[in-house]
């Protein structure tokens, strides 16, 4: 994306990298399609800000700089308010723009007086236009904003439809797994899809991909896991165990060049000895026939899901990206009718009264959740993956029933 600021080598600077001295670069630039200046932070300017941000989001993105004169580009620092500028501008957009446009705000304090400074607003091109400001679809027209025409509206809606289709196509497992598990039946899998929004144009360089892989290796090490990397045509596949061959089913993280990710975790089926013991226990309770159903180890599967999902949390922290820049969905493959099993006496007392816990739906893919919606500010891949996997298998998470809570504590401790 365009940036009005460059480093000494001419490389565009991101919002977090801009310094006060960089403001001098604006003297050579004019207002235009991706850049707008406002000298003051007056009520009149505040009323215009939502329209300007929406117009950038509906177009190709851009920068709004407050505290710079639009005629001679001189710096006129504006007073720092008691509230943070990001909160103030965020609230203006929440009131006046729908849906929420993608933007970041930074206040650059004046080195001579940190009570005053310049406000930088970086707006990304929106994934789901049109962004409507006070009932009007604004787009960039040269150096100003104006209402979109009929043709422009059709183009904006088409872009949003295309992006949703692209996300839906991404939410499919692409790492190879064998068709059968150790019991000769379809392998039960849990898939987590994390699509990076605002994807950069063009393919990443080899150096960028190497940086991403190094960060993922470090994230594995943070979890005391080894990391084995294999190459695919447009991704890297990372596992914590060295596969003996294509049919060796281990958990895998698929990392794409834009830092979209897919996690696939095979459920841990009971071995023959464990299954025999579990069947005997359930027959005593009058709950189960030896000829039906498949059993997975609740604790071992949770440990596997949580540990690998924690690697993803470590990765985004190391890379300095935010989960709010992602869309997320999950899928259950070959899980219909799978029964959770635990040797814990709390579990066995629970199923004696309420029946076994099992995946009671056909295989499914969840709806896509967009993490920038304000409802997922505390999102963690570990909690999301663990909770949704086990809820799908019948574990009553969030229940007001003390007996349900005791069961959850017993299985998840």
C-alpha positions as a Markdown table, in Angstrom:
| # | Residue | x | y | z |
|---|---|---|---|---|
| 1 | Unk | 0.0 | 0.0 | 0.0 |
| 2 | Unk | 1.1 | 3.6 | -0.6 |
| 3 | Unk | 3.0 | 5.4 | 2.1 |
| 4 | Unk | 4.0 | 9.1 | 1.9 |
| 5 | Unk | 7.1 | 8.4 | 4.0 |
| 6 | Unk | 10.3 | 6.7 | 3.0 |
| 7 | Unk | 13.4 | 5.5 | 4.8 |
| 8 | Unk | 17.0 | 6.4 | 3.7 |
| 9 | Unk | 16.9 | 3.6 | 1.1 |
| 10 | Unk | 13.6 | 4.7 | -0.4 |
| 11 | Unk | 11.6 | 1.9 | 1.1 |
| 12 | Unk | 8.0 | 2.9 | 2.2 |
| 13 | Unk | 7.6 | 3.3 | 5.9 |
| 14 | Unk | 4.7 | 1.8 | 7.9 |
| 15 | Unk | 2.6 | 3.8 | 10.3 |
| 16 | Unk | 4.6 | 2.6 | 13.3 |
| 17 | Unk | 7.9 | 3.5 | 11.8 |
| 18 | Unk | 7.2 | 7.2 | 11.1 |
| 19 | Unk | 9.1 | 9.8 | 13.1 |
| 20 | Unk | 8.6 | 13.5 | 13.6 |
| 21 | Unk | 11.5 | 14.3 | 11.3 |
| 22 | Unk | 9.7 | 12.3 | 8.5 |
| 23 | Unk | 7.0 | 15.0 | 8.4 |
| 24 | Unk | 9.4 | 17.1 | 6.3 |
| 25 | Unk | 8.9 | 14.6 | 3.4 |
| 26 | Unk | 5.3 | 15.8 | 3.1 |
| 27 | Unk | 6.5 | 19.2 | 1.8 |
| 28 | Unk | 7.2 | 17.6 | -1.6 |
| 29 | Unk | 3.8 | 16.0 | -1.9 |
| 30 | Unk | 0.4 | 17.3 | -2.9 |
| 31 | Unk | -3.1 | 16.2 | -1.7 |
| 32 | Unk | -4.5 | 13.6 | -4.0 |
| 33 | Unk | -6.2 | 10.2 | -4.4 |
| 34 | Unk | -4.4 | 8.6 | -1.4 |
| 35 | Unk | -3.4 | 11.6 | 0.7 |
| 36 | Unk | -5.3 | 14.4 | 2.4 |
| 37 | Unk | -4.2 | 17.1 | 4.9 |
| 38 | Unk | -6.1 | 19.0 | 7.6 |
| 39 | Unk | -4.5 | 21.8 | 9.4 |
| 40 | Unk | -6.7 | 21.9 | 12.5 |
| 41 | Unk | -8.8 | 19.6 | 14.7 |
| 42 | Unk | -11.9 | 21.6 | 14.7 |
| 43 | Unk | -15.6 | 20.4 | 15.0 |
| 44 | Unk | -15.9 | 21.0 | 11.2 |
| 45 | Unk | -12.9 | 18.7 | 10.5 |
| 46 | Unk | -14.2 | 16.1 | 13.0 |
| 47 | Unk | -17.5 | 15.9 | 11.1 |
| 48 | Unk | -15.6 | 15.3 | 7.8 |
| 49 | Unk | -13.2 | 12.6 | 9.2 |
| 50 | Unk | -15.7 | 9.7 | 8.9 |
| 51 | Unk | -16.5 | 10.6 | 5.3 |
| 52 | Unk | -12.8 | 10.9 | 4.4 |
| 53 | Unk | -12.0 | 7.5 | 6.0 |
| 54 | Unk | -14.9 | 5.8 | 4.3 |
| 55 | Unk | -13.9 | 7.3 | 0.9 |
| 56 | Unk | -10.3 | 5.9 | 1.3 |
| 57 | Unk | -11.7 | 2.5 | 2.3 |
| 58 | Unk | -14.0 | 2.4 | -0.7 |
| 59 | Unk | -11.1 | 3.3 | -3.0 |
| 60 | Unk | -7.5 | 2.2 | -2.7 |
| 61 | Unk | -6.8 | 3.3 | 0.9 |
| 62 | Unk | -4.9 | 6.4 | 1.9 |
| 63 | Unk | -3.5 | 8.6 | 4.6 |
| 64 | Unk | -5.2 | 11.5 | 6.4 |
| 65 | Unk | -2.7 | 13.8 | 8.2 |
| 66 | Unk | -4.1 | 16.2 | 10.8 |
| 67 | Unk | -1.8 | 19.1 | 11.8 |
| 68 | Unk | -0.4 | 19.8 | 8.3 |
| 69 | Unk | -1.5 | 22.8 | 6.2 |
| 70 | Unk | -3.0 | 21.8 | 2.9 |
| 71 | Unk | -1.6 | 24.8 | 1.0 |
| 72 | Unk | 2.1 | 25.1 | 2.0 |
| 73 | Unk | 2.3 | 21.8 | 4.0 |
| 74 | Unk | 3.7 | 23.5 | 7.0 |
| 75 | Unk | 3.4 | 21.7 | 10.4 |
| 76 | Unk | 0.8 | 23.1 | 12.8 |
| 77 | Unk | 0.7 | 20.7 | 15.8 |
| 78 | Unk | -2.8 | 20.2 | 17.2 |
| 79 | Unk | -3.4 | 19.9 | 21.0 |
| 80 | Unk | -3.4 | 16.4 | 22.4 |
| 81 | Unk | -6.9 | 15.7 | 23.9 |
| 82 | Unk | -7.5 | 13.9 | 27.2 |
| 83 | Unk | -8.7 | 10.8 | 25.3 |
| 84 | Unk | -6.5 | 9.0 | 22.8 |
| 85 | Unk | -7.0 | 10.1 | 19.2 |
| 86 | Unk | -7.5 | 6.4 | 18.1 |
| 87 | Unk | -10.5 | 6.2 | 20.5 |
| 88 | Unk | -11.9 | 9.5 | 19.4 |
| 89 | Unk | -11.7 | 8.7 | 15.7 |
| 90 | Unk | -12.8 | 5.2 | 16.3 |
| 91 | Unk | -15.9 | 6.4 | 18.0 |
| 92 | Unk | -16.6 | 8.9 | 15.2 |
| 93 | Unk | -16.5 | 6.0 | 12.7 |
| 94 | Unk | -18.6 | 3.7 | 14.9 |
| 95 | Unk | -21.3 | 6.4 | 14.9 |
| 96 | Unk | -21.2 | 7.4 | 11.3 |
| 97 | Unk | -19.7 | 4.7 | 9.1 |
| 98 | Unk | -21.0 | 1.2 | 8.4 |
| 99 | Unk | -19.5 | -1.4 | 8.2 |
| 100 | Unk | -16.4 | -0.6 | 10.3 |
| 101 | Unk | -13.6 | 0.6 | 7.9 |
| 102 | Unk | -10.1 | -0.7 | 8.3 |
| 103 | Unk | -7.8 | 2.1 | 9.7 |
| 104 | Unk | -5.1 | 2.8 | 12.3 |
| 105 | Unk | -4.3 | 6.0 | 14.1 |
| 106 | Unk | -1.1 | 7.3 | 15.5 |
| 107 | Unk | -0.4 | 10.6 | 17.4 |
| 108 | Unk | 3.2 | 11.9 | 16.8 |
| 109 | Unk | 4.1 | 14.3 | 19.6 |
| 110 | Unk | 6.0 | 17.4 | 18.9 |
| 111 | Unk | 9.5 | 17.0 | 20.4 |
| 112 | Unk | 9.4 | 20.6 | 21.6 |
| 113 | Unk | 6.0 | 20.2 | 23.3 |
| 114 | Unk | 4.5 | 16.7 | 23.7 |
| 115 | Unk | 1.1 | 18.2 | 24.6 |
| 116 | Unk | 0.8 | 18.9 | 20.9 |
| 117 | Unk | 1.5 | 16.9 | 17.8 |
| 118 | Unk | 0.4 | 15.6 | 14.4 |
| 119 | Unk | -2.2 | 12.9 | 13.9 |
| 120 | Unk | -1.6 | 10.2 | 11.2 |
| 121 | Unk | -4.6 | 8.1 | 10.0 |
| 122 | Unk | -3.7 | 5.2 | 7.7 |
| 123 | Unk | -6.7 | 3.7 | 6.0 |
| 124 | Unk | -6.5 | 0.4 | 4.2 |
| 125 | Unk | -8.5 | -0.5 | 1.1 |
| 126 | Unk | -11.6 | -2.2 | 2.5 |
| 127 | Unk | -12.4 | -5.9 | 1.9 |
| 128 | Unk | -16.2 | -5.5 | 2.2 |
| 129 | Unk | -17.3 | -2.3 | 0.6 |
| 130 | Unk | -19.3 | -0.2 | 0.3 |
| 131 | Unk | -18.5 | 1.7 | 3.5 |
| 132 | Unk | -21.4 | 4.1 | 4.0 |
| 133 | Unk | -20.8 | 7.4 | 5.9 |
| 134 | Unk | -24.1 | 9.0 | 7.1 |
| 135 | Unk | -26.1 | 7.2 | 4.4 |
| 136 | Unk | -23.8 | 8.2 | 1.6 |
| 137 | Unk | -21.2 | 5.9 | -0.2 |
| 138 | Unk | -18.2 | 8.2 | -0.6 |
| 139 | Unk | -15.3 | 7.5 | -2.9 |
| 140 | Unk | -12.1 | 9.4 | -3.8 |
| 141 | Unk | -12.4 | 11.9 | -6.6 |
| 142 | Unk | -8.9 | 13.4 | -7.2 |
| 143 | Unk | -8.0 | 15.0 | -3.9 |
| 144 | Unk | -11.5 | 15.1 | -2.5 |
| 145 | Unk | -14.4 | 12.7 | -1.6 |
| 146 | Unk | -17.7 | 12.5 | -3.4 |
| 147 | Unk | -20.8 | 10.2 | -3.7 |
| 148 | Unk | -20.3 | 7.0 | -5.8 |
| 149 | Unk | -22.1 | 6.7 | -9.1 |
| 150 | Unk | -24.2 | 3.7 | -10.1 |
| 151 | Unk | -21.3 | 2.0 | -11.9 |
| 152 | Unk | -19.0 | 2.5 | -8.9 |
| 153 | Unk | -21.6 | 1.0 | -6.5 |
| 154 | Unk | -21.8 | -2.1 | -8.7 |
| 155 | Unk | -18.0 | -2.4 | -8.7 |
| 156 | Unk | -17.9 | -2.0 | -4.9 |
| 157 | Unk | -20.5 | -4.7 | -4.3 |
| 158 | Unk | -18.7 | -7.0 | -6.8 |
| 159 | Unk | -15.5 | -6.6 | -4.9 |
| 160 | Unk | -17.1 | -7.6 | -1.6 |
| 161 | Unk | -18.7 | -10.6 | -3.2 |
| 162 | Unk | -15.5 | -11.7 | -4.7 |
| 163 | Unk | -13.6 | -11.4 | -1.4 |
| 164 | Unk | -16.2 | -13.5 | 0.4 |
| 165 | Unk | -15.9 | -16.1 | -2.3 |
| 166 | Unk | -12.1 | -16.0 | -2.0 |
| 167 | Unk | -12.3 | -16.6 | 1.8 |
| 168 | Unk | -14.8 | -19.4 | 1.3 |
| 169 | Unk | -12.4 | -21.1 | -1.1 |
| 170 | Unk | -9.5 | -20.7 | 1.3 |
| 171 | Unk | -11.5 | -22.5 | 4.1 |
| 172 | Unk | -10.7 | -25.9 | 2.8 |
| 173 | Unk | -7.9 | -28.3 | 4.0 |
| 174 | Unk | -5.1 | -28.4 | 1.5 |
| 175 | Unk | -2.5 | -30.5 | 3.4 |
| 176 | Unk | -2.6 | -34.2 | 2.4 |
| 177 | Unk | -3.8 | -36.7 | 5.0 |
| 178 | Unk | -4.4 | -40.5 | 4.4 |
| 179 | Unk | -8.0 | -41.5 | 3.9 |
| 180 | Unk | -8.0 | -44.0 | 6.8 |
| 181 | Unk | -7.0 | -43.9 | 10.5 |
| 182 | Unk | -5.4 | -46.6 | 12.6 |
| 183 | Unk | -8.8 | -48.4 | 12.8 |
| 184 | Unk | -9.2 | -48.5 | 9.0 |
| 185 | Unk | -12.0 | -45.9 | 9.0 |
| 186 | Unk | -11.9 | -42.3 | 7.8 |
| 187 | Unk | -9.4 | -40.2 | 9.8 |
| 188 | Unk | -11.2 | -37.7 | 12.2 |
| 189 | Unk | -9.7 | -34.3 | 11.7 |
| 190 | Unk | -10.1 | -30.8 | 13.2 |
| 191 | Unk | -9.2 | -27.9 | 10.8 |
| 192 | Unk | -8.7 | -24.3 | 11.8 |
| 193 | Unk | -8.6 | -21.7 | 8.9 |
| 194 | Unk | -7.1 | -18.2 | 9.5 |
| 195 | Unk | -7.3 | -15.9 | 6.5 |
| 196 | Unk | -5.2 | -12.8 | 6.5 |
| 197 | Unk | -7.3 | -9.8 | 5.5 |
| 198 | Unk | -5.8 | -6.9 | 3.6 |
| 199 | Unk | -3.6 | -9.3 | 1.7 |
| 200 | Unk | -0.6 | -7.6 | 0.0 |
| 201 | Unk | -0.5 | -7.5 | -3.8 |
| 202 | Unk | 2.1 | -9.7 | -5.5 |
| 203 | Unk | 3.9 | -12.7 | -4.3 |
| 204 | Unk | 6.2 | -12.4 | -1.2 |
| 205 | Unk | 10.0 | -12.5 | -1.8 |
| 206 | Unk | 12.0 | -15.5 | -0.7 |
| 207 | Unk | 13.5 | -13.5 | 2.1 |
| 208 | Unk | 10.0 | -12.6 | 3.4 |
| 209 | Unk | 9.0 | -16.2 | 3.3 |
| 210 | Unk | 12.2 | -17.2 | 5.1 |
| 211 | Unk | 11.5 | -14.6 | 7.8 |
| 212 | Unk | 8.0 | -16.0 | 8.3 |
| 213 | Unk | 9.3 | -19.6 | 8.6 |
| 214 | Unk | 12.0 | -18.5 | 11.1 |
| 215 | Unk | 9.3 | -16.9 | 13.2 |
| 216 | Unk | 7.2 | -20.1 | 13.1 |
| 217 | Unk | 10.2 | -22.2 | 14.0 |
| 218 | Unk | 10.7 | -20.0 | 17.0 |
| 219 | Unk | 7.0 | -20.3 | 17.9 |
| 220 | Unk | 7.4 | -24.1 | 17.9 |
| 221 | Unk | 10.5 | -23.8 | 20.2 |
| 222 | Unk | 8.5 | -21.5 | 22.6 |
| 223 | Unk | 6.2 | -24.5 | 23.1 |
| 224 | Unk | 9.2 | -26.9 | 23.5 |
| 225 | Unk | 8.4 | -28.5 | 20.1 |
| 226 | Unk | 10.6 | -29.4 | 17.3 |
| 227 | Unk | 9.7 | -28.1 | 13.9 |
| 228 | Unk | 10.0 | -29.9 | 10.5 |
| 229 | Unk | 9.4 | -27.9 | 7.4 |
| 230 | Unk | 8.3 | -29.2 | 4.0 |
| 231 | Unk | 7.7 | -27.1 | 0.8 |
| 232 | Unk | 4.5 | -26.9 | -1.1 |
| 233 | Unk | 3.8 | -25.0 | -4.3 |
| 234 | Unk | 2.6 | -21.8 | -2.5 |
| 235 | Unk | 3.0 | -22.6 | 1.2 |
| 236 | Unk | 5.2 | -24.2 | 3.8 |
| 237 | Unk | 4.0 | -27.1 | 5.9 |
| 238 | Unk | 5.3 | -27.3 | 9.5 |
| 239 | Unk | 5.0 | -30.3 | 11.8 |
| 240 | Unk | 6.3 | -31.1 | 15.2 |
| 241 | Unk | 7.2 | -34.7 | 14.2 |
| 242 | Unk | 9.2 | -35.9 | 11.3 |
| 243 | Unk | 6.7 | -37.8 | 9.1 |
| 244 | Unk | 7.8 | -41.3 | 8.1 |
| 245 | Unk | 5.9 | -40.9 | 4.8 |
| 246 | Unk | 2.8 | -39.4 | 3.2 |
| 247 | Unk | 0.5 | -41.7 | 5.2 |
| 248 | Unk | 2.0 | -40.7 | 8.5 |
| 249 | Unk | -0.7 | -38.5 | 10.1 |
| 250 | Unk | 0.7 | -35.7 | 12.3 |
| 251 | Unk | -0.7 | -32.3 | 13.2 |
| 252 | Unk | 0.3 | -29.7 | 10.6 |
| 253 | Unk | 0.4 | -25.9 | 10.2 |
| 254 | Unk | 0.3 | -24.7 | 6.7 |
| 255 | Unk | 1.8 | -21.2 | 6.4 |
| 256 | Unk | 1.1 | -19.1 | 3.3 |
| 257 | Unk | 3.2 | -16.2 | 1.9 |
| 258 | Unk | 0.7 | -13.6 | 3.1 |
| 259 | Unk | 0.7 | -15.2 | 6.6 |
| 260 | Unk | -2.7 | -16.8 | 6.2 |
| 261 | Unk | -2.6 | -20.1 | 8.1 |
| 262 | Unk | -4.3 | -23.5 | 8.3 |
| 263 | Unk | -4.1 | -25.9 | 11.2 |
| 264 | Unk | -5.1 | -29.5 | 11.0 |
| 265 | Unk | -5.1 | -31.8 | 14.0 |
| 266 | Unk | -6.0 | -35.5 | 13.9 |
| 267 | Unk | -8.1 | -36.7 | 16.8 |
| 268 | Unk | -6.4 | -39.2 | 19.1 |
| 269 | Unk | -8.2 | -42.5 | 18.8 |
| 270 | Unk | -8.1 | -45.0 | 21.6 |
| 271 | Unk | -5.8 | -47.8 | 21.0 |
| 272 | Unk | -7.1 | -51.4 | 21.2 |
| 273 | Unk | -6.3 | -51.8 | 24.9 |
| 274 | Unk | -7.9 | -48.5 | 25.8 |
| 275 | Unk | -10.9 | -49.1 | 23.7 |
| 276 | Unk | -11.5 | -52.6 | 25.2 |
| 277 | Unk | -11.4 | -51.1 | 28.7 |
| 278 | Unk | -13.7 | -48.2 | 27.7 |
| 279 | Unk | -16.2 | -50.6 | 26.1 |
| 280 | Unk | -16.3 | -52.7 | 29.2 |
| 281 | Unk | -16.9 | -49.7 | 31.4 |
| 282 | Unk | -19.7 | -48.4 | 29.2 |
| 283 | Unk | -21.4 | -51.8 | 28.9 |
| 284 | Unk | -21.5 | -51.9 | 32.7 |
| 285 | Unk | -23.4 | -48.6 | 32.5 |
| 286 | Unk | -25.7 | -49.9 | 29.8 |
| 287 | Unk | -24.7 | -47.2 | 27.5 |
| 288 | Unk | -22.9 | -48.7 | 24.6 |
| 289 | Unk | -22.7 | -51.5 | 22.1 |
| 290 | Unk | -19.3 | -52.8 | 21.1 |
| 291 | Unk | -20.2 | -52.8 | 17.5 |
| 292 | Unk | -20.9 | -49.1 | 17.2 |
| 293 | Unk | -19.1 | -45.7 | 17.4 |
| 294 | Unk | -15.6 | -44.6 | 17.6 |
| 295 | Unk | -13.9 | -43.2 | 20.7 |
| 296 | Unk | -11.2 | -40.5 | 21.0 |
| 297 | Unk | -9.1 | -39.7 | 24.0 |
| 298 | Unk | -10.5 | -36.4 | 25.3 |
| 299 | Unk | -7.4 | -35.2 | 27.2 |
| 300 | Unk | -4.8 | -36.3 | 24.6 |
| 301 | Unk | -6.8 | -34.7 | 21.8 |
| 302 | Unk | -7.3 | -31.4 | 23.7 |
| 303 | Unk | -3.6 | -31.3 | 24.5 |
| 304 | Unk | -2.8 | -31.8 | 20.8 |
| 305 | Unk | -5.3 | -29.1 | 19.6 |
| 306 | Unk | -4.3 | -26.6 | 22.3 |
| 307 | Unk | -0.6 | -27.0 | 21.9 |
| 308 | Unk | -0.5 | -26.5 | 18.2 |
| 309 | Unk | -3.0 | -23.6 | 18.3 |
| 310 | Unk | -0.7 | -22.0 | 20.9 |
| 311 | Unk | 2.0 | -22.1 | 18.3 |
| 312 | Unk | -0.2 | -19.8 | 16.1 |
| 313 | Unk | -0.6 | -17.4 | 19.1 |
| 314 | Unk | 3.1 | -17.3 | 19.6 |
| 315 | Unk | 3.7 | -16.7 | 15.9 |
| 316 | Unk | 1.5 | -13.6 | 15.6 |
| 317 | Unk | 3.1 | -12.1 | 18.7 |
| 318 | Unk | 6.6 | -12.7 | 17.3 |
| 319 | Unk | 5.6 | -11.2 | 14.0 |
| 320 | Unk | 3.8 | -8.2 | 15.6 |
| 321 | Unk | 0.6 | -8.8 | 13.7 |
| 322 | Unk | -2.9 | -8.8 | 15.3 |
| 323 | Unk | -5.5 | -11.5 | 15.2 |
| 324 | Unk | -8.0 | -8.6 | 14.4 |
| 325 | Unk | -6.5 | -8.7 | 10.9 |
| 326 | Unk | -7.8 | -12.2 | 10.2 |
| 327 | Unk | -11.0 | -14.0 | 9.4 |
| 328 | Unk | -11.4 | -17.4 | 11.1 |
| 329 | Unk | -13.4 | -20.6 | 10.5 |
| 330 | Unk | -13.1 | -24.2 | 11.6 |
| 331 | Unk | -14.2 | -27.6 | 10.1 |
| 332 | Unk | -14.8 | -31.0 | 11.5 |
| 333 | Unk | -13.9 | -33.9 | 9.1 |
| 334 | Unk | -15.1 | -37.4 | 9.7 |
| 335 | Unk | -16.2 | -36.5 | 13.2 |
| 336 | Unk | -19.9 | -37.4 | 13.0 |
| 337 | Unk | -20.7 | -39.8 | 15.9 |
| 338 | Unk | -17.3 | -39.6 | 17.4 |
| 339 | Unk | -17.5 | -40.2 | 21.2 |
| 340 | Unk | -15.3 | -38.4 | 23.8 |
| 341 | Unk | -13.8 | -40.8 | 26.3 |
| 342 | Unk | -11.9 | -40.3 | 29.6 |
| 343 | Unk | -10.9 | -42.6 | 32.4 |
| 344 | Unk | -11.6 | -39.8 | 34.8 |
| 345 | Unk | -14.3 | -40.8 | 37.4 |
| 346 | Unk | -16.0 | -37.5 | 37.1 |
| 347 | Unk | -16.6 | -38.2 | 33.4 |
| 348 | Unk | -17.8 | -41.7 | 34.0 |
| 349 | Unk | -20.2 | -40.5 | 36.7 |
| 350 | Unk | -21.5 | -37.8 | 34.4 |
| 351 | Unk | -22.2 | -40.2 | 31.4 |
| 352 | Unk | -23.9 | -42.7 | 33.7 |
| 353 | Unk | -26.5 | -40.0 | 34.4 |
| 354 | Unk | -26.6 | -38.0 | 31.2 |
| 355 | Unk | -25.2 | -40.3 | 28.5 |
| 356 | Unk | -22.0 | -40.2 | 26.5 |
| 357 | Unk | -20.6 | -37.0 | 24.9 |
| 358 | Unk | -20.4 | -37.3 | 21.2 |
| 359 | Unk | -20.3 | -35.2 | 18.0 |
| 360 | Unk | -24.0 | -35.1 | 17.2 |
| 361 | Unk | -23.9 | -33.3 | 13.9 |
| 362 | Unk | -22.8 | -34.3 | 10.4 |
| 363 | Unk | -19.4 | -33.1 | 9.3 |
| 364 | Unk | -19.5 | -29.3 | 9.0 |
| 365 | Unk | -17.6 | -26.1 | 8.4 |
| 366 | Unk | -18.4 | -23.2 | 10.6 |
| 367 | Unk | -19.4 | -19.7 | 9.4 |
| 368 | Unk | -16.6 | -17.3 | 8.9 |
| 369 | Unk | -15.9 | -14.9 | 11.8 |
| 370 | Unk | -14.2 | -11.6 | 11.1 |
| 371 | Unk | -12.0 | -10.8 | 14.1 |
| 372 | Unk | -12.1 | -7.0 | 13.5 |
| 373 | Unk | -15.7 | -6.8 | 14.5 |
| 374 | Unk | -15.1 | -5.6 | 18.0 |
| 375 | Unk | -16.4 | -8.8 | 19.5 |
| 376 | Unk | -13.0 | -10.7 | 19.3 |
| 377 | Unk | -10.5 | -8.2 | 20.8 |
| 378 | Unk | -9.3 | -10.9 | 23.2 |
| 379 | Unk | -9.2 | -13.6 | 20.5 |
| 380 | Unk | -6.6 | -16.4 | 21.1 |
| 381 | Unk | -6.3 | -19.3 | 18.7 |
| 382 | Unk | -5.7 | -21.7 | 21.6 |
| 383 | Unk | -9.0 | -20.9 | 23.3 |
| 384 | Unk | -11.0 | -20.7 | 20.1 |
| 385 | Unk | -9.7 | -24.0 | 18.7 |
| 386 | Unk | -10.1 | -25.9 | 22.0 |
| 387 | Unk | -13.5 | -24.6 | 22.9 |
| 388 | Unk | -15.1 | -25.1 | 19.5 |
| 389 | Unk | -13.6 | -28.5 | 19.0 |
| 390 | Unk | -15.0 | -29.8 | 22.3 |
| 391 | Unk | -18.3 | -28.0 | 22.1 |
| 392 | Unk | -18.8 | -29.8 | 18.8 |
| 393 | Unk | -18.1 | -33.1 | 20.6 |
| 394 | Unk | -20.8 | -32.4 | 23.2 |
| 395 | Unk | -18.7 | -30.9 | 26.0 |
| 396 | Unk | -21.1 | -28.4 | 27.8 |
| 397 | Unk | -18.8 | -25.3 | 27.9 |
| 398 | Unk | -20.3 | -22.2 | 29.5 |
| 399 | Unk | -23.2 | -24.1 | 31.0 |
| 400 | Unk | -24.7 | -22.7 | 34.3 |
| 401 | Unk | -25.1 | -26.3 | 35.6 |
| 402 | Unk | -22.5 | -27.0 | 38.3 |
| 403 | Unk | -22.4 | -30.7 | 37.2 |
| 404 | Unk | -21.5 | -29.6 | 33.7 |
| 405 | Unk | -18.8 | -27.2 | 35.0 |
| 406 | Unk | -17.3 | -30.0 | 37.2 |
| 407 | Unk | -17.0 | -32.2 | 34.1 |
| 408 | Unk | -15.4 | -29.5 | 32.0 |
| 409 | Unk | -12.9 | -28.8 | 34.8 |
| 410 | Unk | -12.1 | -32.5 | 35.1 |
| 411 | Unk | -11.4 | -32.9 | 31.4 |
| 412 | Unk | -9.6 | -29.7 | 30.8 |
| 413 | Unk | -7.5 | -29.5 | 33.9 |
